[in-house]
Amino acid sequence: MAVDTDLEALSCKAMMDVPRIRPVLDKIADKWTILILTVLCPQPARFNAIKRRLDGITHKSLADALKRLERHGLITRTVLPTSPIGVEYTITPLGHSLREPFEALCSWALAHERAFADAAVAYDRSSECVDVTTS
């Protein structure tokens, strides 16, 4: 019973903190942020190197995401004195502080990938049965 009470208390606290939590989560829990920071975590990278590592991201999506991450202090952008001029992106200490929770989330995704897919298939099947019976 104490465990349920603890979970209820934690849930209540989280709900009271939603106005503070949600704006931060909106910035770090989007489609590309975790993957971009994962690419930059071990070493700085140029735009095209990041783009090559992230199969499926468009030029515009990557450019927008990098600007947003820089704005929120998760990465820095350095113009390199090369010809043509190059730009390198580096994760900041603030961005690096997300490494552990992101690794946990990625590990969870790998560990539960099959169950996640199976649940979707089961749901789709049950929805098809409901649609057929209500038609």
N, C-alpha and C positions, 0 to 999 in steps of 0.2 A: 504494500500500500504506500509506503514511503517513497518508492521509486515513482509511482504514478503522481504523487504530490509534487515531487521534484520536477517531473516533466511538465506538470501543469503550471508550476511557478515559472519555469524557464519559458514556457510558451507565452504566459501572460507578460513577462518582461519583454520578450521579443516583440510581441504585438504592440506594447507601449513604445518601443524603440523604432517601430517601422518608419516613422517620418525621418529618422536619422539614417536608418539602414538602407532603405530603398534607393535613395539617390546614389549611394556608393555601389550597391549591387547592380544597378542599372548600367554603371560604367564598366564593371569588371566581368559581368556574367552574360555578355552578348555572344554572338556567334563566333567572333574571331579573336577576342582579347586573350583568352587562355592560350590559344595556339601561337599567337604572335609573341607573347611573353615567354612561352616555352622555347621558341626558336632563339630568342635573344638572351635567355638565361645563361647559357654557357659562354657566349662570346658576342661581341658586337657584330652587326651585319648591315650590309647595304640593302637598299630597297629591293633590287632584283633578286638578291640572294634570299631574302625573306619570301618574296613572291614565289620563287621556285620551290621553296620548302612547303608552302601552303597551297597544295593543289586545289584549284577551284576558286580561289579568291581573285576578284577582279582588281584591276589597277586602281580604280576609284575607291573600292571598298578598303583596300589596303592603305591608300593615302589618307582617307578619312579616319580610319582606325588609328593610324600612327599619329595624326594630329591630335586626336582625342586623348590618346595615351600620354603624349607629351604635355598637353594642357593640364592633365591631372597628375603630373609628376611621376608617372610610372616608367617613362623612358626619356632619354635625352637625344637630341638630334645634333650632330656635329658635321659642319661643312668641311670637307677635306680639301687641302690645297693641291688638287690634282688637275690634270687636263684630259678630258673635260672634268669640271668640278664634280666631286662625288659627295655623297651624304651617307653618314653611318649612324645607325641607331644603336643605343646602348641601354640596357635595363638599369634603372636607378635602385638605390637601396630600398625605397618604398615599393617599387615593382618586384624586387627580389624577395621582399617579405611575403609575397603571395605564392612563392614557390612551393612551400610545404602544403598549404591547403589545395593548390592546384594539382600537385602530385597525388594527394589523397583522392581528389575527385577523379583524376585520370585512372588511378588504380581501381577505384570503385567501378568506373565505366567498363574497364576490362573484365573485372571479376563478375559483373552482373550483365554483361552484354547479351548473353544467351537468354537469361531470364527476362530481360527487358524486351527482346524481340519476341519471345514466346508469349509474353503477356499481351503484346500488341496483336499478334495473330489470334489469340484466344478471344480478345475483345472484338476484333473484326468479325470473327466467326459468329459470336453471340449477337452482334449488331445485325448481321445478315439475317439471322433467324428471327429477330424481333421485327425487322423490316418486312420480311416475307409474311409473317403472321399478322401484322397490322395492315397490310395492303389489301 
